[in-house]
Amino acid sequence: MMSPGRCAGLMLPLFSLRSQADWGIGEIDDLGRLARWLEGAGQRVVQLLPINELPARETSPYSALSGMAIDPAFISL
């Protein structure tokens, strides 16, 4: 049971989360392993920087095509 009040966790861009199985840019599938590791360390929150698909010639992750769509580049094969 979660107690009320403060909690701690980690905020990261998905591309900084790397594993032996990814293609070098971070993948959604790696989040499960990260969550289990953080839980063991007593952390309760994971927050990602935006991972939305970008329009052509756009470089800012805050200028996404949609607020609900994940960039297909981050989906595990």
All heavy atoms as a GROMACS GRO file, in nm:
protein
  582
    1MET      N    1   0.083  -0.118   0.000
    1MET     CA    2   0.000   0.000   0.000
    1MET      C    3   0.088   0.124   0.000
    1MET      O    4   0.183   0.134   0.075
    1MET     CB    5  -0.089  -0.002   0.123
    1MET     CG    6  -0.182   0.114   0.131
    1MET     SD    7  -0.294   0.083   0.268
    1MET     CE    8  -0.378   0.233   0.271
    2MET      N    9   0.056   0.218  -0.087
    2MET     CA   10   0.135   0.339  -0.096
    2MET      C   11   0.095   0.437   0.013
    2MET      O   12  -0.022   0.459   0.038
    2MET     CB   13   0.116   0.404  -0.234
    2MET     CG   14   0.177   0.324  -0.344
    2MET     SD   15   0.152   0.386  -0.512
    2MET     CE   16   0.149   0.560  -0.498
    3SER      N   17   0.194   0.492   0.078
    3SER     CA   18   0.165   0.591   0.181
    3SER      C   19   0.154   0.728   0.118
    3SER      O   20   0.219   0.757   0.018
    3SER     CB   21   0.274   0.589   0.287
    3SER     OG   22   0.398   0.622   0.228
    4PRO      N   23   0.071   0.816   0.173
    4PRO     CA   24   0.058   0.951   0.118
    4PRO      C   25   0.185   1.032   0.144
    4PRO      O   26   0.266   0.998   0.230
    4PRO     CB   27  -0.061   1.008   0.194
    4PRO     CG   28  -0.064   0.932   0.322
    4PRO     CD   29  -0.011   0.794   0.290
    5GLY      N   30   0.200   1.137   0.070
    5GLY     CA   31   0.315   1.224   0.092
    5GLY      C   32   0.414   1.218  -0.022
    5GLY      O   33   0.379   1.192  -0.136
    6ARG      N   34   0.537   1.237   0.011
    6ARG     CA   35   0.642   1.246  -0.089
    6ARG      C   36   0.682   1.109  -0.143
    6ARG      O   37   0.670   1.008  -0.076
    6ARG     CB   38   0.762   1.314  -0.027
    6ARG     CG   39   0.729   1.456   0.016
    6ARG     CD   40   0.839   1.517   0.093
    6ARG     NE   41   0.959   1.528   0.011
    6ARG     CZ   42   1.061   1.604   0.041
    6ARG    NH1   43   1.060   1.676   0.152
    6ARG    NH2   44   1.165   1.609  -0.036
    7CYS      N   45   0.732   1.110  -0.265
    7CYS     CA   46   0.786   0.988  -0.325
    7CYS      C   47   0.904   1.029  -0.413
    7CYS      O   48   0.921   1.146  -0.445
    7CYS     CB   49   0.681   0.911  -0.402
    7CYS     SG   50   0.612   0.998  -0.541
    8ALA      N   51   0.983   0.935  -0.452
    8ALA     CA   52   1.100   0.962  -0.534
    8ALA      C   53   1.101   0.872  -0.656
    8ALA      O   54   1.036   0.767  -0.658
    8ALA     CB   55   1.226   0.939  -0.452
    9GLY      N   56   1.172   0.915  -0.758
    9GLY     CA   57   1.181   0.836  -0.879
    9GLY      C   58   1.287   0.890  -0.972
    9GLY      O   59   1.383   0.952  -0.928
   10LEU      N   60   1.266   0.868  -1.101
   10LEU     CA   61   1.365   0.901  -1.202
   10LEU      C   62   1.295   0.964  -1.321
   10LEU      O   63   1.189   0.918  -1.363
   10LEU     CB   64   1.437   0.773  -1.244
   10LEU     CG   65   1.543   0.782  -1.350
   10LEU    CD1   66   1.666   0.855  -1.295
   10LEU    CD2   67   1.582   0.643  -1.395
   11MET      N   68   1.354   1.068  -1.379
   11MET     CA   69   1.308   1.126  -1.504
   11MET      C   70   1.421   1.112  -1.605
   11MET      O   71   1.537   1.140  -1.573
   11MET     CB   72   1.273   1.273  -1.489
   11MET     CG   73   1.219   1.332  -1.618
   11MET     SD   74   1.167   1.502  -1.601
   11MET     CE   75   1.318   1.586  -1.641
   12LEU      N   76   1.390   1.063  -1.725
   12LEU     CA   77   1.494   1.042  -1.823
   12LEU      C   78   1.438   1.047  -1.963
   12LEU      O   79   1.320   1.022  -1.984
   12LEU     CB   80   1.564   0.908  -1.799
   12LEU     CG   81   1.490   0.782  -1.839
   12LEU    CD1   82   1.590   0.672  -1.864
   12LEU    CD2   83   1.394   0.739  -1.732
   13PRO      N   84   1.523   1.080  -2.060
   13PRO     CA   85   1.483   1.061  -2.199
   13PRO      C   86   1.498   0.913  -2.232
   13PRO      O   87   1.592   0.848  -2.186
   13PRO     CB   88   1.584   1.147  -2.278
   13PRO     CG   89   1.701   1.161  -2.188
   13PRO     CD   90   1.652   1.147  -2.047
   14LEU      N   91   1.406   0.859  -2.308
   14LEU     CA   92   1.409   0.715  -2.337
   14LEU      C   93   1.540   0.674  -2.406
   14LEU      O   94   1.590   0.564  -2.382
   14LEU     CB   95   1.289   0.676  -2.424
   14LEU     CG   96   1.270   0.528  -2.449
   14LEU    CD1   97   1.252   0.451  -2.318
   14LEU    CD2   98   1.153   0.504  -2.541
   15PHE      N   99   1.599   0.761  -2.486
   15PHE     CA  100   1.722   0.724  -2.555
   15PHE      C  101   1.839   0.700  -2.460
   15PHE      O  102   1.939   0.641  -2.498
   15PHE     CB  103   1.761   0.825  -2.663
   15PHE     CG  104   1.789   0.964  -2.612
   15PHE    CD1  105   1.910   0.994  -2.552
   15PHE    CD2  106   1.694   1.063  -2.626
   15PHE    CE1  107   1.936   1.124  -2.507
   15PHE    CE2  108   1.719   1.192  -2.582
   15PHE     CZ  109   1.841   1.222  -2.522
   16SER      N  110   1.828   0.745  -2.335
   16SER     CA  111   1.936   0.720  -2.240
   16SER      C  112   1.920   0.585  -2.168
   16SER      O  113   2.011   0.541  -2.099
   16SER     CB  114   1.944   0.832  -2.136
   16SER     OG  115   1.832   0.829  -2.052
   17LEU      N  116   1.808   0.520  -2.188
   17LEU     CA  117   1.782   0.388  -2.130
   17LEU      C  118   1.828   0.283  -2.230
   17LEU      O  119   1.768   0.265  -2.335
   17LEU     CB  120   1.633   0.372  -2.100
   17LEU     CG  121   1.588   0.242  -2.039
   17LEU    CD1  122   1.658   0.218  -1.906
   17LEU    CD2  123   1.438   0.243  -2.021
   18ARG      N  124   1.936   0.216  -2.202
   18ARG     CA  125   1.996   0.124  -2.297
   18ARG      C  126   2.000  -0.018  -2.242
   18ARG      O  127   2.010  -0.038  -2.122
   18ARG     CB  128   2.140   0.168  -2.328
   18ARG     CG  129   2.154   0.310  -2.381
   18ARG     CD  130   2.095   0.328  -2.519
   18ARG     NE  131   2.150   0.235  -2.614
   18ARG     CZ  132   2.265   0.250  -2.677
   18ARG    NH1  133   2.338   0.356  -2.656
   18ARG    NH2  134   2.307   0.159  -2.762
   19SER      N  135   1.991  -0.115  -2.331
   19SER     CA  136   2.002  -0.255  -2.292
   19SER      C  137   2.080  -0.329  -2.400
   19SER      O  138   2.111  -0.274  -2.505
   19SER     CB  139   1.864  -0.317  -2.275
   19SER     OG  140   1.802  -0.336  -2.401
   20GLN      N  141   2.109  -0.455  -2.373
   20GLN     CA  142   2.179  -0.538  -2.472
   20GLN      C  143   2.093  -0.566  -2.594
   20GLN      O  144   2.144  -0.595  -2.701
   20GLN     CB  145   2.220  -0.671  -2.407
   20GLN     CG  146   2.319  -0.658  -2.296
   20GLN     CD  147   2.458  -0.619  -2.347
   20GLN    OE1  148   2.495  -0.650  -2.458
   20GLN    NE2  149   2.532  -0.550  -2.264
   21ALA      N  150   1.961  -0.557  -2.579
   21ALA     CA  151   1.870  -0.595  -2.687
   21ALA      C  152   1.822  -0.478  -2.773
   21ALA      O  153   1.763  -0.500  -2.877
   21ALA     CB  154   1.748  -0.666  -2.628
   22ASP      N  155   1.846  -0.353  -2.731
   22ASP     CA  156   1.789  -0.241  -2.808
   22ASP      C  157   1.873  -0.209  -2.931
   22ASP      O  158   1.980  -0.262  -2.952
   22ASP     CB  159   1.768  -0.119  -2.718
   22ASP     CG  160   1.895  -0.048  -2.678
   22ASP    OD1  161   1.994  -0.056  -2.752
   22ASP    OD2  162   1.895   0.015  -2.572
   23TRP      N  163   1.820  -0.120  -3.013
   23TRP     CA  164   1.885  -0.080  -3.138
   23TRP      C  165   1.969   0.046  -3.120
   23TRP      O  166   2.009   0.108  -3.216
   23TRP     CB  167   1.779  -0.058  -3.245
   23TRP     CG  168   1.721  -0.186  -3.295
   23TRP    CD1  169   1.635  -0.268  -3.228
   23TRP    CD2  170   1.746  -0.248  -3.419
   23TRP    NE1  171   1.604  -0.377  -3.304
   23TRP    CE2  172   1.671  -0.366  -3.424
   23TRP    CE3  173   1.823  -0.214  -3.529
   23TRP    CZ2  174   1.673  -0.452  -3.532
   23TRP    CZ3  175   1.823  -0.299  -3.638
   23TRP    CH2  176   1.750  -0.417  -3.638
   24GLY      N  177   1.991   0.089  -2.998
   24GLY     CA  178   2.077   0.203  -2.972
   24GLY      C  179   2.006   0.334  -2.947
   24GLY      O  180   2.071   0.436  -2.928
   25ILE      N  181   1.872   0.333  -2.948
   25ILE     CA  182   1.800   0.458  -2.924
   25ILE      C  183   1.705   0.447  -2.805
   25ILE      O  184   1.631   0.540  -2.777
   25ILE     CB  185   1.719   0.503  -3.049
   25ILE    CG1  186   1.615   0.398  -3.088
   25ILE    CG2  187   1.813   0.533  -3.165
   25ILE    CD1  188   1.516   0.446  -3.190
   26GLY      N  189   1.706   0.335  -2.736
   26GLY     CA  190   1.612   0.312  -2.626
   26GLY      C  191   1.482   0.256  -2.682
   26GLY      O  192   1.443   0.288  -2.794
   27GLU      N  193   1.417   0.170  -2.607
   27GLU     CA  194   1.292   0.108  -2.653
   27GLU      C  195   1.193   0.101  -2.538
   27GLU      O  196   1.231   0.089  -2.421
   27GLU     CB  197   1.318  -0.033  -2.706
   27GLU     CG  198   1.403  -0.033  -2.831
   27GLU     CD  199   1.424  -0.173  -2.887
   27GLU    OE1  200   1.374  -0.270  -2.829
   27GLU    OE2  201   1.491  -0.182  -2.991
   28ILE      N  202   1.066   0.104  -2.571
   28ILE     CA  203   0.958   0.096  -2.472
   28ILE      C  204   0.973  -0.030  -2.388
   28ILE      O  205   0.951  -0.030  -2.268
   28ILE     CB  206   0.820   0.098  -2.542
   28ILE    CG1  207   0.800   0.232  -2.615
   28ILE    CG2  208   0.708   0.072  -2.444
   28ILE    CD1  209   0.793   0.352  -2.526
   29ASP      N  210   1.013  -0.140  -2.450
   29ASP     CA  211   1.025  -0.268  -2.380
   29ASP      C  212   1.124  -0.262  -2.264
   29ASP      O  213   1.111  -0.336  -2.167
   29ASP     CB  214   1.068  -0.377  -2.480
   29ASP     CG  215   1.052  -0.515  -2.423
   29ASP    OD1  216   0.945  -0.544  -2.364
   29ASP    OD2  217   1.146  -0.594  -2.436
   30ASP      N  218   1.222  -0.174  -2.270
   30ASP     CA  219   1.321  -0.162  -2.163
   30ASP      C  220   1.265  -0.099  -2.036
   30ASP      O  221   1.325  -0.108  -1.930
   30ASP     CB  222   1.442  -0.080  -2.211
   30ASP     CG  223   1.519  -0.150  -2.322
   30ASP    OD1  224   1.520  -0.275  -2.323
   30ASP    OD2  225   1.578  -0.080  -2.406
   31LEU      N  226   1.149  -0.036  -2.045
   31LEU     CA  227   1.089   0.030  -1.928
   31LEU      C  228   1.050  -0.069  -1.819
   31LEU      O  229   1.057  -0.037  -1.701
   31LEU     CB  230   0.968   0.114  -1.968
   31LEU     CG  231   1.001   0.240  -2.047
   31LEU    CD1  232   0.874   0.303  -2.100
   31LEU    CD2  233   1.080   0.336  -1.961
   32GLY      N  234   1.009  -0.190  -1.855
   32GLY     CA  235   0.972  -0.290  -1.755
   32GLY      C  236   1.090  -0.327  -1.666
   32GLY      O  237   1.078  -0.334  -1.543
   33ARG      N  238   1.205  -0.349  -1.728
   33ARG     CA  239   1.325  -0.381  -1.650
   33ARG      C  240   1.367  -0.264  -1.562
   33ARG      O  241   1.407  -0.282  -1.447
   33ARG     CB  242   1.439  -0.420  -1.744
   33ARG     CG  243   1.420  -0.558  -1.805
   33ARG     CD  244   1.539  -0.601  -1.887
   33ARG     NE  245   1.552  -0.526  -2.013
   33ARG     CZ  246   1.486  -0.556  -2.125
   33ARG    NH1  247   1.400  -0.657  -2.125
   33ARG    NH2  248   1.504  -0.486  -2.234
   34LEU      N  249   1.355  -0.142  -1.615
   34LEU     CA  250   1.388  -0.024  -1.535
   34LEU      C  251   1.295  -0.012  -1.416
   34LEU      O  252   1.338   0.014  -1.303
   34LEU     CB  253   1.380   0.103  -1.620
   34LEU     CG  254   1.397   0.234  -1.543
   34LEU    CD1  255   1.538   0.245  -1.488
   34LEU    CD2  256   1.362   0.353  -1.629
   35ALA      N  257   1.167  -0.034  -1.436
   35ALA     CA  258   1.069  -0.023  -1.327
   35ALA      C  259   1.098  -0.125  -1.216
   35ALA      O  260   1.090  -0.091  -1.098
   35ALA     CB  261   0.927  -0.042  -1.381
   36ARG      N  262   1.131  -0.247  -1.253
   36ARG     CA  263   1.164  -0.348  -1.152
   36ARG      C  264   1.289  -0.310  -1.074
   36ARG      O  265   1.297  -0.326  -0.953
   36ARG     CB  266   1.178  -0.486  -1.217
   36ARG     CG  267   1.046  -0.545  -1.260
   36ARG     CD  268   1.060  -0.687  -1.309
   36ARG     NE  269   1.137  -0.698  -1.433
   36ARG     CZ  270   1.088  -0.678  -1.554
   36ARG    NH1  271   0.960  -0.643  -1.569
   36ARG    NH2  272   1.164  -0.692  -1.661
   37TRP      N  273   1.389  -0.256  -1.143
   37TRP     CA  274   1.512  -0.214  -1.077
   37TRP      C  275   1.485  -0.098  -0.982
   37TRP      O  276   1.533  -0.097  -0.869
   37TRP     CB  277   1.615  -0.175  -1.183
   37TRP     CG  278   1.746  -0.134  -1.127
   37TRP    CD1  279   1.845  -0.215  -1.080
   37TRP    CD2  280   1.793   0.000  -1.110
   37TRP    NE1  281   1.951  -0.140  -1.037
   37TRP    CE2  282   1.922  -0.007  -1.054
   37TRP    CE3  283   1.740   0.125  -1.138
   37TRP    CZ2  284   1.997   0.106  -1.026
   37TRP    CZ3  285   1.814   0.238  -1.110
   37TRP    CH2  286   1.941   0.226  -1.053
   38LEU      N  287   1.405   0.000  -1.026
   38LEU     CA  288   1.373   0.114  -0.941
   38LEU      C  289   1.291   0.071  -0.820
   38LEU      O  290   1.312   0.122  -0.710
   38LEU     CB  291   1.296   0.221  -1.020
   38LEU     CG  292   1.380   0.300  -1.120
   38LEU    CD1  293   1.289   0.387  -1.206
   38LEU    CD2  294   1.484   0.383  -1.050
   39GLU      N  295   1.199  -0.022  -0.838
   39GLU     CA  296   1.119  -0.070  -0.725
   39GLU      C  297   1.210  -0.132  -0.619
   39GLU      O  298   1.193  -0.109  -0.499
   39GLU     CB  299   1.017  -0.172  -0.773
   39GLU     CG  300   0.928  -0.223  -0.663
   39GLU     CD  301   0.828  -0.324  -0.714
   39GLU    OE1  302   0.860  -0.402  -0.806
   39GLU    OE2  303   0.716  -0.326  -0.659
   40GLY      N  304   1.307  -0.209  -0.661
   40GLY     CA  305   1.402  -0.268  -0.567
   40GLY      C  306   1.485  -0.163  -0.493
   40GLY      O  307   1.532  -0.187  -0.383
   41ALA      N  308   1.500  -0.047  -0.555
   41ALA     CA  309   1.575   0.062  -0.493
   41ALA      C  310   1.485   0.155  -0.412
   41ALA      O  311   1.530   0.258  -0.363
   41ALA     CB  312   1.648   0.142  -0.601
   42GLY      N  313   1.356   0.120  -0.400
   42GLY     CA  314   1.264   0.201  -0.321
   42GLY      C  315   1.208   0.322  -0.394
   42GLY      O  316   1.151   0.411  -0.331
   43GLN      N  317   1.222   0.325  -0.526
   43GLN     CA  318   1.170   0.437  -0.606
   43GLN      C  319   1.031   0.400  -0.657
   43GLN      O  320   1.002   0.284  -0.683
   43GLN     CB  321   1.263   0.466  -0.723
   43GLN     CG  322   1.407   0.488  -0.683
   43GLN     CD  323   1.426   0.608  -0.593
   43GLN    OE1  324   1.396   0.719  -0.631
   43GLN    NE2  325   1.472   0.584  -0.472
   44ARG      N  326   0.945   0.502  -0.675
   44ARG     CA  327   0.807   0.473  -0.715
   44ARG      C  328   0.762   0.542  -0.842
   44ARG      O  329   0.650   0.519  -0.889
   44ARG     CB  330   0.712   0.513  -0.603
   44ARG     CG  331   0.735   0.436  -0.477
   44ARG     CD  332   0.633   0.461  -0.369
   44ARG     NE  333   0.546   0.573  -0.387
   44ARG     CZ  334   0.484   0.637  -0.289
   44ARG    NH1  335   0.501   0.597  -0.166
   44ARG    NH2  336   0.405   0.739  -0.313
   45VAL      N  337   0.843   0.628  -0.901
   45VAL     CA  338   0.799   0.708  -1.015
   45VAL      C  339   0.900   0.698  -1.129
   45VAL      O  340   1.020   0.704  -1.106
   45VAL     CB  341   0.785   0.857  -0.974
   45VAL    CG1  342   0.742   0.941  -1.093
   45VAL    CG2  343   0.688   0.873  -0.859
   46VAL      N  344   0.849   0.682  -1.251
   46VAL     CA  345   0.930   0.693  -1.372
   46VAL      C  346   0.860   0.794  -1.461
   46VAL      O  347   0.742   0.781  -1.490
   46VAL     CB  348   0.943   0.560  -1.448
   46VAL    CG1  349   1.017   0.580  -1.579
   46VAL    CG2  350   1.012   0.455  -1.365
   47GLN      N  351   0.933   0.897  -1.502
   47GLN     CA  352   0.878   0.996  -1.593
   47GLN      C  353   0.970   1.005  -1.714
   47GLN      O  354   1.092   1.013  -1.701
   47GLN     CB  355   0.869   1.133  -1.527
   47GLN     CG  356   0.811   1.238  -1.618
   47GLN     CD  357   0.797   1.374  -1.549
   47GLN    OE1  358   0.821   1.386  -1.429
   47GLN    NE2  359   0.758   1.473  -1.625
   48LEU      N  360   0.910   1.001  -1.833
   48LEU     CA  361   0.988   1.010  -1.957
   48LEU      C  362   0.974   1.148  -2.018
   48LEU      O  363   0.868   1.210  -2.008
   48LEU     CB  364   0.938   0.908  -2.059
   48LEU     CG  365   0.952   0.762  -2.024
   48LEU    CD1  366   0.887   0.678  -2.133
   48LEU    CD2  367   1.097   0.725  -2.008
   49LEU      N  368   1.079   1.193  -2.081
   49LEU     CA  369   1.066   1.311  -2.166
   49LEU      C  370   0.982   1.269  -2.286
   49LEU      O  371   0.966   1.150  -2.313
   49LEU     CB  372   1.204   1.360  -2.207
   49LEU     CG  373   1.290   1.413  -2.092
   49LEU    CD1  374   1.427   1.454  -2.143
   49LEU    CD2  375   1.224   1.530  -2.021
   50PRO      N  376   0.926   1.363  -2.360
   50PRO     CA  377   0.835   1.327  -2.470
   50PRO      C  378   0.894   1.225  -2.567
   50PRO      O  379   1.011   1.233  -2.604
   50PRO     CB  380   0.810   1.460  -2.541
   50PRO     CG  381   0.831   1.562  -2.435
   50PRO     CD  382   0.941   1.508  -2.348
   51ILE      N  383   0.810   1.128  -2.606
   51ILE     CA  384   0.850   1.024  -2.702
   51ILE      C  385   0.752   1.019  -2.818
   51ILE      O  386   0.731   0.916  -2.879
   51ILE     CB  387   0.861   0.886  -2.633
   51ILE    CG1  388   0.731   0.849  -2.563
   51ILE    CG2  389   0.978   0.883  -2.539
   51ILE    CD1  390   0.730   0.708  -2.507
   52ASN      N  391   0.694   1.133  -2.850
   52ASN     CA  392   0.592   1.141  -2.955
   52ASN      C  393   0.658   1.155  -3.092
   52ASN      O  394   0.769   1.203  -3.104
   52ASN     CB  395   0.502   1.260  -2.930
   52ASN     CG  396   0.443   1.259  -2.792
   52ASN    OD1  397   0.517   1.252  -2.695
   52ASN    ND2  398   0.314   1.264  -2.781
   53GLU      N  399   0.585   1.116  -3.195
   53GLU     CA  400   0.634   1.127  -3.332
   53GLU      C  401   0.639   1.273  -3.373
   53GLU      O  402   0.546   1.350  -3.346
   53GLU     CB  403   0.545   1.048  -3.426
   53GLU     CG  404   0.601   1.038  -3.565
   53GLU     CD  405   0.525   0.939  -3.650
   53GLU    OE1  406   0.419   0.891  -3.610
   53GLU    OE2  407   0.575   0.912  -3.760
   54LEU      N  408   0.747   1.311  -3.440
   54LEU     CA  409   0.766   1.450  -3.481
   54LEU      C  410   0.729   1.472  -3.626
   54LEU      O  411   0.744   1.382  -3.709
   54LEU     CB  412   0.914   1.490  -3.462
   54LEU     CG  413   0.970   1.480  -3.322
   54LEU    CD1  414   1.118   1.516  -3.323
   54LEU    CD2  415   0.893   1.570  -3.228
   55PRO      N  416   0.684   1.594  -3.660
   55PRO     CA  417   0.661   1.627  -3.801
   55PRO      C  418   0.795   1.629  -3.876
   55PRO      O  419   0.901   1.638  -3.816
   55PRO     CB  420   0.601   1.768  -3.796
   55PRO     CG  421   0.558   1.789  -3.656
   55PRO     CD  422   0.643   1.702  -3.571
   56ALA      N  423   0.788   1.626  -4.008
   56ALA     CA  424   0.909   1.632  -4.091
   56ALA      C  425   0.988   1.758  -4.059
   56ALA      O  426   0.932   1.865  -4.037
   56ALA     CB  427   0.869   1.630  -4.238
   57ARG      N  428   1.118   1.746  -4.054
   57ARG     CA  429   1.214   1.855  -4.031
   57ARG      C  430   1.200   1.921  -3.895
   57ARG      O  431   1.250   2.030  -3.873
   57ARG     CB  432   1.205   1.960  -4.143
   57ARG     CG  433   1.245   1.904  -4.278
   57ARG     CD  434   1.231   2.004  -4.389
   57ARG     NE  435   1.097   2.053  -4.410
   57ARG     CZ  436   1.001   1.989  -4.475
   57ARG    NH1  437   1.024   1.871  -4.526
   57ARG    NH2  438   0.882   2.042  -4.490
   58GLU      N  439   1.133   1.858  -3.801
   58GLU     CA  440   1.119   1.911  -3.665
   58GLU      C  441   1.214   1.837  -3.573
   58GLU      O  442   1.233   1.717  -3.585
   58GLU     CB  443   0.976   1.895  -3.615
   58GLU     CG  444   0.950   1.950  -3.478
   58GLU     CD  445   0.980   2.098  -3.466
   58GLU    OE1  446   0.915   2.178  -3.535
   58GLU    OE2  447   1.071   2.133  -3.390
   59THR      N  448   1.278   1.908  -3.480
   59THR     CA  449   1.374   1.845  -3.390
   59THR      C  450   1.332   1.853  -3.244
   59THR      O  451   1.388   1.783  -3.160
   59THR     CB  452   1.513   1.908  -3.405
   59THR    OG1  453   1.503   2.048  -3.379
   59THR    CG2  454   1.568   1.884  -3.544
   60SER      N  455   1.236   1.937  -3.211
   60SER     CA  456   1.194   1.951  -3.072
   60SER      C  457   1.092   1.845  -3.035
   60SER      O  458   0.989   1.832  -3.102
   60SER     CB  459   1.134   2.089  -3.048
   60SER     OG  460   1.076   2.094  -2.918
   61PRO      N  461   1.116   1.768  -2.928
   61PRO     CA  462   1.018   1.667  -2.888
   61PRO      C  463   0.888   1.729  -2.836
   61PRO      O  464   0.788   1.661  -2.821
   61PRO     CB  465   1.089   1.591  -2.776
   61PRO     CG  466   1.191   1.685  -2.724
   61PRO     CD  467   1.233   1.771  -2.840
   62TYR      N  468   0.888   1.859  -2.815
   62TYR     CA  469   0.767   1.927  -2.768
   62TYR      C  470   0.681   1.977  -2.883
   62TYR      O  471   0.580   2.042  -2.862
   62TYR     CB  472   0.807   2.042  -2.675
   62TYR     CG  473   0.884   1.990  -2.555
   62TYR    CD1  474   1.022   1.996  -2.552
   62TYR    CD2  475   0.818   1.930  -2.449
   62TYR    CE1  476   1.093   1.945  -2.444
   62TYR    CE2  477   0.888   1.878  -2.342
   62TYR     CZ  478   1.025   1.886  -2.339
   62TYR     OH  479   1.095   1.834  -2.233
   63SER      N  480   0.719   1.948  -3.007
   63SER     CA  481   0.642   1.986  -3.126
   63SER      C  482   0.590   1.860  -3.195
   63SER      O  483   0.605   1.842  -3.315
   63SER     CB  484   0.729   2.066  -3.222
   63SER     OG  485   0.772   2.185  -3.165
   64ALA      N  486   0.532   1.771  -3.120
   64ALA     CA  487   0.490   1.641  -3.172
   64ALA      C  488   0.365   1.651  -3.260
   64ALA      O  489   0.288   1.746  -3.250
   64ALA     CB  490   0.462   1.546  -3.057
   65LEU      N  491   0.346   1.550  -3.345
   65LEU     CA  492   0.226   1.541  -3.427
   65LEU      C  493   0.102   1.519  -3.342
   65LEU      O  494  -0.006   1.566  -3.374
   65LEU     CB  495   0.238   1.424  -3.526
   65LEU     CG  496   0.338   1.442  -3.640
   65LEU    CD1  497   0.353   1.312  -3.716
   65LEU    CD2  498   0.291   1.553  -3.732
   66SER      N  499   0.117   1.446  -3.234
   66SER     CA  500   0.004   1.412  -3.147
   66SER      C  501   0.054   1.400  -3.003
   66SER      O  502   0.166   1.358  -2.979
   66SER     CB  503  -0.055   1.278  -3.192
   66SER     OG  504  -0.142   1.228  -3.093
   67GLY      N  505  -0.032   1.435  -2.910
   67GLY     CA  506   0.001   1.417  -2.770
   67GLY      C  507  -0.024   1.276  -2.722
   67GLY      O  508   0.006   1.243  -2.608
   68MET      N  509  -0.079   1.191  -2.807
   68MET     CA  510  -0.116   1.055  -2.767
   68MET      C  511  -0.036   0.947  -2.839
   68MET      O  512  -0.046   0.831  -2.804
   68MET     CB  513  -0.264   1.031  -2.797
   68MET     CG  514  -0.354   1.126  -2.726
   68MET     SD  515  -0.342   1.103  -2.549
   68MET     CE  516  -0.466   1.214  -2.493
   69ALA      N  517   0.040   0.982  -2.942
   69ALA     CA  518   0.108   0.880  -3.023
   69ALA      C  519   0.253   0.866  -2.983
   69ALA      O  520   0.322   0.964  -2.961
   69ALA     CB  521   0.099   0.919  -3.169
   70ILE      N  522   0.300   0.743  -2.975
   70ILE     CA  523   0.440   0.714  -2.948
   70ILE      C  524   0.512   0.702  -3.082
   70ILE      O  525   0.462   0.641  -3.176
   70ILE     CB  526   0.455   0.582  -2.869
   70ILE    CG1  527   0.391   0.598  -2.732
   70ILE    CG2  528   0.600   0.541  -2.857
   70ILE    CD1  529   0.387   0.470  -2.653
   71ASP      N  530   0.630   0.760  -3.091
   71ASP     CA  531   0.709   0.747  -3.211
   71ASP      C  532   0.738   0.600  -3.237
   71ASP      O  533   0.790   0.531  -3.148
   71ASP     CB  534   0.840   0.825  -3.197
   71ASP     CG  535   0.916   0.839  -3.328
   71ASP    OD1  536   0.905   0.749  -3.413
   71ASP    OD2  537   0.985   0.940  -3.343
   72PRO      N  538   0.706   0.548  -3.355
   72PRO     CA  539   0.730   0.405  -3.383
   72PRO      C  540   0.876   0.363  -3.369
   72PRO      O  541   0.905   0.246  -3.352
   72PRO     CB  542   0.683   0.387  -3.529
   72PRO     CG  543   0.600   0.506  -3.558
   72PRO     CD  544   0.642   0.616  -3.465
   73ALA      N  545   0.968   0.458  -3.373
   73ALA     CA  546   1.111   0.425  -3.357
   73ALA      C  547   1.140   0.362  -3.222
   73ALA      O  548   1.238   0.289  -3.207
   73ALA     CB  549   1.197   0.549  -3.376
   74PHE      N  550   1.057   0.388  -3.121
   74PHE     CA  551   1.081   0.338  -2.987
   74PHE      C  552   1.014   0.204  -2.956
   74PHE      O  553   1.031   0.148  -2.850
   74PHE     CB  554   1.035   0.439  -2.882
   74PHE     CG  555   1.114   0.568  -2.887
   74PHE    CD1  556   1.051   0.687  -2.912
   74PHE    CD2  557   1.250   0.568  -2.865
   74PHE    CE1  558   1.121   0.806  -2.914
   74PHE    CE2  559   1.323   0.686  -2.868
   74PHE     CZ  560   1.258   0.805  -2.893
   75ILE      N  561   0.937   0.152  -3.054
   75ILE     CA  562   0.869   0.025  -3.032
   75ILE      C  563   0.968  -0.090  -3.053
   75ILE      O  564   1.045  -0.091  -3.148
   75ILE     CB  565   0.749   0.010  -3.129
   75ILE    CG1  566   0.647   0.118  -3.096
   75ILE    CG2  567   0.687  -0.128  -3.120
   75ILE    CD1  568   0.531   0.127  -3.192
   76SER      N  569   0.966  -0.185  -2.963
   76SER     CA  570   1.058  -0.299  -2.971
   76SER      C  571   1.022  -0.390  -3.088
   76SER      O  572   0.905  -0.419  -3.111
   76SER     CB  573   1.054  -0.380  -2.843
   76SER     OG  574   1.090  -0.301  -2.735
   77LEU      N  575   1.124  -0.435  -3.159
   77LEU     CA  576   1.102  -0.532  -3.265
   77LEU      C  577   1.107  -0.668  -3.205
   77LEU      O  578   1.073  -0.765  -3.233
   77LEU     CB  579   1.206  -0.517  -3.376
   77LEU     CG  580   1.209  -0.380  -3.443
   77LEU    CD1  581   1.324  -0.374  -3.543
   77LEU    CD2  582   1.078  -0.354  -3.514
   0.00000   0.00000   0.00000
